[in-house]
Amino acid sequence: MAFLDTATSLYWLVPCSSKIEKYENIVEQKQKNNKPTDSIKIIKIQDKKTVLLFQDMFPISANFIKEQYVRGGQTVCIADPKVVADLEKTAKKIKNLLKRGVCFTPMQPNIHAIEILMLEEK
């Protein structure tokens, strides 16, 4: 999943995972501890559960995007505009938190360094 940052013209890529059970457990633990869970979203894309890891999203230049993601011979997309709007809202929120230095995971990408490199590439 990718979202355009109009301020920089960079795309923010949101990694996906098929490890549904792992992330359902993580979300459940966060909920039990009254912690926010919006950095991980589990949604259905083309009738298949997929985990979107907003916590690991990173900026990238359009030069590095070759084609759309294809699964089973079909381009993967989210057709429901309400779902897309909700995901974009989450992406903006998490991007702002990341830019303020909030750390969601120990192996989180260094988005500041990546953004500088991508802007230099342009």
Secondary structure, 3 states (H helix, E strand, C coil): CEEEECCCCEEEECCEECCHHHHHHHHHHHHHCCCCCCCEEEEEECCEEEEEEHHHCEEECHHHCCCCCEECCEECCCCCHHHHHHHHHHHHHHHHHHHCCCCCCCCCCCHHHHHHHHHHHC
